[in-house]
Amino acid sequence: MGPANTAGVGGAPTGAIAAQITTDFGSFEAFTKTFNETTAKQFGSGWGWLVFAEGKLKVTTTPNQDSPLSQGLYPILGNDIWEHAYYLKYQNKRPDYLAAWWNVVNWAEVNKRFAVAKG
C-alpha cells in the first residue's frame, strides 16, 4: 500500500491502529492480504470486519446484515461486501473492489474506534 495520507484517508494507517496491526499481523501489507482474502471468501452477501478481541486484532466476516456486536465483538473497521457496494463498477470481481477499497479507508475514524475498543 502507499504512504499514509495526511488527511487520514486511504493509504497506510498511522497512530495506535498502525502499531497494533504491525504487532498482530506483522505488517500492513500482511494485514490487507489477510483481510482481502478472508473477506473475498464470504459466501454471498455480508461484511468483512476488523475487530479487537482478547487483546488482539482479528479479521472476521458476517453474513447478510449481521454485526460482530451480536457475537460480543466491537467492530473497528467494516467493509460492505454486498453486491450493491461494488457491482456497478467491479461486476463480479469482489477481489478488485477489495483492493481498491483501501484507498478510501478513514484511518482517523478507525483510530477513534480502536481507542474505544481498547477501553
mmCIF file of the C-alpha atoms, coordinates in Angstrom:
data_MODEL
# 
_entry.id   MODEL 
# 
loop_
_atom_site.group_PDB 
_atom_site.id 
_atom_site.type_symbol 
_atom_site.label_atom_id 
_atom_site.label_alt_id 
_atom_site.label_comp_id 
_atom_site.label_asym_id 
_atom_site.label_entity_id 
_atom_site.label_seq_id 
_atom_site.pdbx_PDB_ins_code 
_atom_site.Cartn_x 
_atom_site.Cartn_y 
_atom_site.Cartn_z 
_atom_site.occupancy 
_atom_site.B_iso_or_equiv 
_atom_site.pdbx_formal_charge 
_atom_site.auth_seq_id 
_atom_site.auth_comp_id 
_atom_site.auth_asym_id 
_atom_site.auth_atom_id 
_atom_site.pdbx_PDB_model_num 
ATOM 1   C CA . MET A 1 1   ? 0.000   0.000   0.000   1.00 0.00 ? 1   MET A CA 1 
ATOM 2   C CA . GLY A 1 2   ? 1.052   3.580   -0.462  1.00 0.00 ? 2   GLY A CA 1 
ATOM 3   C CA . PRO A 1 3   ? 2.251   6.026   2.144   1.00 0.00 ? 3   PRO A CA 1 
ATOM 4   C CA . ALA A 1 4   ? -0.076  7.350   4.793   1.00 0.00 ? 4   ALA A CA 1 
ATOM 5   C CA . ASN A 1 5   ? -2.375  10.112  3.629   1.00 0.00 ? 5   ASN A CA 1 
ATOM 6   C CA . THR A 1 6   ? -2.028  13.241  5.751   1.00 0.00 ? 6   THR A CA 1 
ATOM 7   C CA . ALA A 1 7   ? -5.812  13.619  5.836   1.00 0.00 ? 7   ALA A CA 1 
ATOM 8   C CA . GLY A 1 8   ? -6.087  10.179  7.427   1.00 0.00 ? 8   GLY A CA 1 
ATOM 9   C CA . VAL A 1 9   ? -7.931  8.687   4.464   1.00 0.00 ? 9   VAL A CA 1 
ATOM 10  C CA . GLY A 1 10  ? -6.566  5.880   2.335   1.00 0.00 ? 10  GLY A CA 1 
ATOM 11  C CA . GLY A 1 11  ? -3.046  4.564   2.216   1.00 0.00 ? 11  GLY A CA 1 
ATOM 12  C CA . ALA A 1 12  ? -1.362  3.064   5.245   1.00 0.00 ? 12  ALA A CA 1 
ATOM 13  C CA . PRO A 1 13  ? -2.669  3.726   8.757   1.00 0.00 ? 13  PRO A CA 1 
ATOM 14  C CA . THR A 1 14  ? -0.913  5.813   11.367  1.00 0.00 ? 14  THR A CA 1 
ATOM 15  C CA . GLY A 1 15  ? -1.112  6.003   15.125  1.00 0.00 ? 15  GLY A CA 1 
ATOM 16  C CA . ALA A 1 16  ? -2.164  3.290   17.541  1.00 0.00 ? 16  ALA A CA 1 
ATOM 17  C CA . ILE A 1 17  ? -4.003  1.196   14.959  1.00 0.00 ? 17  ILE A CA 1 
ATOM 18  C CA . ALA A 1 18  ? -0.874  1.069   12.774  1.00 0.00 ? 18  ALA A CA 1 
ATOM 19  C CA . ALA A 1 19  ? 1.213   -0.185  15.692  1.00 0.00 ? 19  ALA A CA 1 
ATOM 20  C CA . GLN A 1 20  ? -1.389  -2.818  16.644  1.00 0.00 ? 20  GLN A CA 1 
ATOM 21  C CA . ILE A 1 21  ? -1.689  -4.004  13.025  1.00 0.00 ? 21  ILE A CA 1 
ATOM 22  C CA . THR A 1 22  ? 2.086   -4.473  12.901  1.00 0.00 ? 22  THR A CA 1 
ATOM 23  C CA . THR A 1 23  ? 2.039   -6.330  16.244  1.00 0.00 ? 23  THR A CA 1 
ATOM 24  C CA . ASP A 1 24  ? -0.813  -8.654  15.297  1.00 0.00 ? 24  ASP A CA 1 
ATOM 25  C CA . PHE A 1 25  ? -0.242  -9.196  11.571  1.00 0.00 ? 25  PHE A CA 1 
ATOM 26  C CA . GLY A 1 26  ? 3.466   -8.419  11.075  1.00 0.00 ? 26  GLY A CA 1 
ATOM 27  C CA . SER A 1 27  ? 2.887   -5.584  8.592   1.00 0.00 ? 27  SER A CA 1 
ATOM 28  C CA . PHE A 1 28  ? 0.164   -3.518  6.971   1.00 0.00 ? 28  PHE A CA 1 
ATOM 29  C CA . GLU A 1 29  ? 0.655   -5.492  3.759   1.00 0.00 ? 29  GLU A CA 1 
ATOM 30  C CA . ALA A 1 30  ? 0.153   -8.800  5.600   1.00 0.00 ? 30  ALA A CA 1 
ATOM 31  C CA . PHE A 1 31  ? -2.972  -7.386  7.255   1.00 0.00 ? 31  PHE A CA 1 
ATOM 32  C CA . THR A 1 32  ? -4.537  -6.202  3.980   1.00 0.00 ? 32  THR A CA 1 
ATOM 33  C CA . LYS A 1 33  ? -3.763  -9.584  2.394   1.00 0.00 ? 33  LYS A CA 1 
ATOM 34  C CA . THR A 1 34  ? -5.475  -11.398 5.290   1.00 0.00 ? 34  THR A CA 1 
ATOM 35  C CA . PHE A 1 35  ? -8.436  -9.006  5.276   1.00 0.00 ? 35  PHE A CA 1 
ATOM 36  C CA . ASN A 1 36  ? -8.915  -9.187  1.499   1.00 0.00 ? 36  ASN A CA 1 
ATOM 37  C CA . GLU A 1 37  ? -8.567  -12.981 1.311   1.00 0.00 ? 37  GLU A CA 1 
ATOM 38  C CA . THR A 1 38  ? -10.881 -13.604 4.267   1.00 0.00 ? 38  THR A CA 1 
ATOM 39  C CA . THR A 1 39  ? -13.485 -11.119 3.085   1.00 0.00 ? 39  THR A CA 1 
ATOM 40  C CA . ALA A 1 40  ? -13.400 -12.284 -0.550  1.00 0.00 ? 40  ALA A CA 1 
ATOM 41  C CA . LYS A 1 41  ? -14.316 -15.801 0.631   1.00 0.00 ? 41  LYS A CA 1 
ATOM 42  C CA . GLN A 1 42  ? -17.511 -14.694 2.409   1.00 0.00 ? 42  GLN A CA 1 
ATOM 43  C CA . PHE A 1 43  ? -20.282 -16.599 0.653   1.00 0.00 ? 43  PHE A CA 1 
ATOM 44  C CA . GLY A 1 44  ? -22.985 -14.347 -0.740  1.00 0.00 ? 44  GLY A CA 1 
ATOM 45  C CA . SER A 1 45  ? -23.741 -11.006 0.841   1.00 0.00 ? 45  SER A CA 1 
ATOM 46  C CA . GLY A 1 46  ? -22.151 -9.810  4.033   1.00 0.00 ? 46  GLY A CA 1 
ATOM 47  C CA . TRP A 1 47  ? -19.412 -7.829  5.670   1.00 0.00 ? 47  TRP A CA 1 
ATOM 48  C CA . GLY A 1 48  ? -15.694 -8.023  6.357   1.00 0.00 ? 48  GLY A CA 1 
ATOM 49  C CA . TRP A 1 49  ? -14.636 -6.767  9.787   1.00 0.00 ? 49  TRP A CA 1 
ATOM 50  C CA . LEU A 1 50  ? -11.602 -5.840  11.822  1.00 0.00 ? 50  LEU A CA 1 
ATOM 51  C CA . VAL A 1 51  ? -12.384 -6.402  15.490  1.00 0.00 ? 51  VAL A CA 1 
ATOM 52  C CA . PHE A 1 52  ? -10.407 -6.166  18.725  1.00 0.00 ? 52  PHE A CA 1 
ATOM 53  C CA . ALA A 1 53  ? -10.877 -9.173  20.974  1.00 0.00 ? 53  ALA A CA 1 
ATOM 54  C CA . GLU A 1 54  ? -8.813  -10.643 23.787  1.00 0.00 ? 54  GLU A CA 1 
ATOM 55  C CA . GLY A 1 55  ? -6.096  -8.026  23.281  1.00 0.00 ? 55  GLY A CA 1 
ATOM 56  C CA . LYS A 1 56  ? -5.625  -8.697  19.573  1.00 0.00 ? 56  LYS A CA 1 
ATOM 57  C CA . LEU A 1 57  ? -6.949  -7.508  16.255  1.00 0.00 ? 57  LEU A CA 1 
ATOM 58  C CA . LYS A 1 58  ? -8.800  -10.182 14.302  1.00 0.00 ? 58  LYS A CA 1 
ATOM 59  C CA . VAL A 1 59  ? -10.364 -10.331 10.844  1.00 0.00 ? 59  VAL A CA 1 
ATOM 60  C CA . THR A 1 60  ? -13.820 -11.862 10.640  1.00 0.00 ? 60  THR A CA 1 
ATOM 61  C CA . THR A 1 61  ? -16.843 -11.856 8.360   1.00 0.00 ? 61  THR A CA 1 
ATOM 62  C CA . THR A 1 62  ? -20.568 -11.923 8.935   1.00 0.00 ? 62  THR A CA 1 
ATOM 63  C CA . PRO A 1 63  ? -23.351 -12.883 6.540   1.00 0.00 ? 63  PRO A CA 1 
ATOM 64  C CA . ASN A 1 64  ? -26.053 -10.541 5.336   1.00 0.00 ? 64  ASN A CA 1 
ATOM 65  C CA . GLN A 1 65  ? -26.796 -7.725  7.810   1.00 0.00 ? 65  GLN A CA 1 
ATOM 66  C CA . ASP A 1 66  ? -25.224 -9.432  10.839  1.00 0.00 ? 66  ASP A CA 1 
ATOM 67  C CA . SER A 1 67  ? -22.834 -7.462  13.024  1.00 0.00 ? 67  SER A CA 1 
ATOM 68  C CA . PRO A 1 68  ? -19.926 -8.551  15.218  1.00 0.00 ? 68  PRO A CA 1 
ATOM 69  C CA . LEU A 1 69  ? -21.814 -6.892  18.073  1.00 0.00 ? 69  LEU A CA 1 
ATOM 70  C CA . SER A 1 70  ? -24.146 -9.896  18.145  1.00 0.00 ? 70  SER A CA 1 
ATOM 71  C CA . GLN A 1 71  ? -21.067 -12.036 18.842  1.00 0.00 ? 71  GLN A CA 1 
ATOM 72  C CA . GLY A 1 72  ? -19.863 -9.751  21.626  1.00 0.00 ? 72  GLY A CA 1 
ATOM 73  C CA . LEU A 1 73  ? -17.185 -8.183  19.384  1.00 0.00 ? 73  LEU A CA 1 
ATOM 74  C CA . TYR A 1 74  ? -16.640 -4.478  18.767  1.00 0.00 ? 74  TYR A CA 1 
ATOM 75  C CA . PRO A 1 75  ? -16.241 -3.562  15.070  1.00 0.00 ? 75  PRO A CA 1 
ATOM 76  C CA . ILE A 1 76  ? -13.319 -1.230  14.415  1.00 0.00 ? 76  ILE A CA 1 
ATOM 77  C CA . LEU A 1 77  ? -13.417 -1.355  10.614  1.00 0.00 ? 77  LEU A CA 1 
ATOM 78  C CA . GLY A 1 78  ? -16.113 -2.761  8.349   1.00 0.00 ? 78  GLY A CA 1 
ATOM 79  C CA . ASN A 1 79  ? -16.378 -3.314  4.626   1.00 0.00 ? 79  ASN A CA 1 
ATOM 80  C CA . ASP A 1 80  ? -19.708 -3.859  2.894   1.00 0.00 ? 80  ASP A CA 1 
ATOM 81  C CA . ILE A 1 81  ? -19.325 -6.819  0.532   1.00 0.00 ? 81  ILE A CA 1 
ATOM 82  C CA . TRP A 1 82  ? -22.927 -6.997  -0.628  1.00 0.00 ? 82  TRP A CA 1 
ATOM 83  C CA . GLU A 1 83  ? -23.020 -6.828  -4.416  1.00 0.00 ? 83  GLU A CA 1 
ATOM 84  C CA . HIS A 1 84  ? -24.717 -3.404  -4.257  1.00 0.00 ? 84  HIS A CA 1 
ATOM 85  C CA . ALA A 1 85  ? -21.439 -1.999  -2.883  1.00 0.00 ? 85  ALA A CA 1 
ATOM 86  C CA . TYR A 1 86  ? -19.329 -2.901  -5.909  1.00 0.00 ? 86  TYR A CA 1 
ATOM 87  C CA . TYR A 1 87  ? -21.248 -4.492  -8.781  1.00 0.00 ? 87  TYR A CA 1 
ATOM 88  C CA . LEU A 1 88  ? -21.756 -1.421  -10.979 1.00 0.00 ? 88  LEU A CA 1 
ATOM 89  C CA . LYS A 1 89  ? -18.034 -0.649  -11.054 1.00 0.00 ? 89  LYS A CA 1 
ATOM 90  C CA . TYR A 1 90  ? -16.433 -4.060  -10.486 1.00 0.00 ? 90  TYR A CA 1 
ATOM 91  C CA . GLN A 1 91  ? -19.105 -6.511  -11.720 1.00 0.00 ? 91  GLN A CA 1 
ATOM 92  C CA . ASN A 1 92  ? -18.463 -9.848  -10.009 1.00 0.00 ? 92  ASN A CA 1 
ATOM 93  C CA . LYS A 1 93  ? -14.804 -9.063  -9.253  1.00 0.00 ? 93  LYS A CA 1 
ATOM 94  C CA . ARG A 1 94  ? -15.015 -8.729  -5.474  1.00 0.00 ? 94  ARG A CA 1 
ATOM 95  C CA . PRO A 1 95  ? -11.196 -9.001  -5.071  1.00 0.00 ? 95  PRO A CA 1 
ATOM 96  C CA . ASP A 1 96  ? -10.703 -5.939  -7.328  1.00 0.00 ? 96  ASP A CA 1 
ATOM 97  C CA . TYR A 1 97  ? -13.183 -3.975  -5.207  1.00 0.00 ? 97  TYR A CA 1 
ATOM 98  C CA . LEU A 1 98  ? -11.419 -5.050  -2.005  1.00 0.00 ? 98  LEU A CA 1 
ATOM 99  C CA . ALA A 1 99  ? -8.029  -3.947  -3.371  1.00 0.00 ? 99  ALA A CA 1 
ATOM 100 C CA . ALA A 1 100 ? -9.352  -0.504  -4.350  1.00 0.00 ? 100 ALA A CA 1 
ATOM 101 C CA . TRP A 1 101 ? -11.299 -0.043  -1.109  1.00 0.00 ? 101 TRP A CA 1 
ATOM 102 C CA . TRP A 1 102 ? -8.116  0.614   0.894   1.00 0.00 ? 102 TRP A CA 1 
ATOM 103 C CA . ASN A 1 103 ? -7.829  3.973   -0.906  1.00 0.00 ? 103 ASN A CA 1 
ATOM 104 C CA . VAL A 1 104 ? -10.836 5.335   0.986   1.00 0.00 ? 104 VAL A CA 1 
ATOM 105 C CA . VAL A 1 105 ? -10.472 3.885   4.488   1.00 0.00 ? 105 VAL A CA 1 
ATOM 106 C CA . ASN A 1 106 ? -10.787 6.647   7.087   1.00 0.00 ? 106 ASN A CA 1 
ATOM 107 C CA . TRP A 1 107 ? -7.890  5.770   9.416   1.00 0.00 ? 107 TRP A CA 1 
ATOM 108 C CA . ALA A 1 108 ? -8.610  8.698   11.738  1.00 0.00 ? 108 ALA A CA 1 
ATOM 109 C CA . GLU A 1 109 ? -12.036 7.171   12.473  1.00 0.00 ? 109 GLU A CA 1 
ATOM 110 C CA . VAL A 1 110 ? -10.542 3.679   12.767  1.00 0.00 ? 110 VAL A CA 1 
ATOM 111 C CA . ASN A 1 111 ? -8.117  5.012   15.397  1.00 0.00 ? 111 ASN A CA 1 
ATOM 112 C CA . LYS A 1 112 ? -11.053 6.511   17.340  1.00 0.00 ? 112 LYS A CA 1 
ATOM 113 C CA . ARG A 1 113 ? -12.933 3.208   17.249  1.00 0.00 ? 113 ARG A CA 1 
ATOM 114 C CA . PHE A 1 114 ? -9.791  1.312   18.248  1.00 0.00 ? 114 PHE A CA 1 
ATOM 115 C CA . ALA A 1 115 ? -9.384  3.586   21.275  1.00 0.00 ? 115 ALA A CA 1 
ATOM 116 C CA . VAL A 1 116 ? -12.971 2.801   22.330  1.00 0.00 ? 116 VAL A CA 1 
ATOM 117 C CA . ALA A 1 117 ? -12.441 -0.942  21.794  1.00 0.00 ? 117 ALA A CA 1 
ATOM 118 C CA . LYS A 1 118 ? -9.310  -0.956  23.935  1.00 0.00 ? 118 LYS A CA 1 
ATOM 119 C CA . GLY A 1 119 ? -11.168 0.857   26.716  1.00 0.00 ? 119 GLY A CA 1 
# 
